Amino acid sequence: MKIIILGTAYPYRGGLSAFNERLAYEYQNQGHEVEIYTFTHQYPDFLFPGKTQYSSDPAPENLKITRKVHSYNPFNWIKVGKEISQKRPDVMITKFWLPFMAPCFGTIARLVKRNKHTRIVSILDNVIPHEHRIGDKMFVRYFVNSTDGFVAMSKSVLQDLRLFTKTKPAAFSPHPLYDHYGIRLNREEALQLLNLPTSHRYVLFFGFIRSYKGLDILLQAFADERLQHSDIKLIVAGEFYGDSAPYLNLIKTLGIGDNVILRTDFIPDSEVNRYFSAADIVAQPYKTATQSGVTQIAFHFEKPMLVTNVGGLPEIVPDGKIGYVVEPDAPQIADALHRFFVENKQEEFERNIVDEKKKYAWSRFVETMAEVYGP
């Protein structure tokens, strides 16, 4: 088939780019012709709280990435939509995560469909966003009405989709593995690269720091005496998406500065394996969630996880088998982390992850996509 993916890709950074590029590789490996249409302008500055939208890593090899999409220029949407329509791809795939993108994606999709050939399928990170804004539902409805079928990466997102359409084909397929971050390193080697001592044990909080991800709850858990007076350290690896002051003040107020290691710049792809290889367990203390790419990075590196009982996270992490599912509550998080280290669960959980992660192969995800867009 001829496939066009519309969404974020290099030179933009982050999980959305990583997903679209890895999906393109999977389709290419299966013999399809793939092109990614990505942005010349992705966000206006007021919607992007980080330091930069751009990657410092080399461009991915052997991918056709075309930069032509301006997310907030309607004249551009018309031009791009007509161009893709003339190319007559069999399928155009959008990766939808934010209502802000709905007018752009929805308009392009409508124009592409005028060729009476291309099917439009969307992979849904979210339907209803974590951080609500006026007009969200109107934008989402416009986008949903332009799309022929959907693959949701959590059951909660699939339920949200049914608020907007009862009849369009849709399926659930969990987020596949992020398996492109290199190999798992020897723990001592990883810690040496991070300039961290091998005498401590480490909990990893990884990714952009946003309020819904619950870092404040995790910091409160580290004020528990059992953790505070131990050799267990928390690595916070990721860029602040918002004001850092509340977190820094909380660390100071709780008196846990010696237990928290802050690496709060954007972590380039080439260094991701260092952090996951160094960690004993990965913590995701989210207050709300649909699914998380961090979980699938942890699966790739076969690392136990602590997640909260929100959104699709409990669907992915079987409690007591490869990690723990707790409520977004500091005492419960502290209890689970203490139990993990005292009961020496790491080796058992890692053995179980080897089998569990087979569920999240990219080939399975692509099979679900095919079920939605048809023969």
SULBELKA-V368485 format. One line per field, one symbol per residue. burial: I if it has 9 or more other ideal C-beta (glycine too) atoms within 8 Angstrom, else O. A space follows every 50 residues. Layout:
BEGIN
burial: ???
END
This chain:
BEGIN
burial: OIIIIIIIIIOIIOOIIIIIIIIIIIIIOOOIOIIIIIIOIOIOOOOIOI OOOOIOOOOOOOIOIOOIIIIOOOOIIIIIIIIIIOOIIIIIIIIIIOIO IIIIIIIIIIIIIOIOOIIIIIIIIIIIIOOOOOOIOOIIIIIIOIIIII IIIIIIIIOIIIOIIOOIOIIIIIIIIIOIIOOOIOIOIIIOOIOIOOOI IIIIIIIIIIOIIIIIIIIIIIIIOOIIOOOIIIIIIIIIOOOIOOIOOI IOOIOIOOIIOOIIOIIIIOOIIIIIIIIIIIIIIIIOIIIIIIIIIIII IIIIIIIIIIIIIIOIIOOOOIIIIIOIOIOIIIIIIIIIIOOOIIOOII OIIOOIIOOIIIOIIIOIIOOIIOO
END
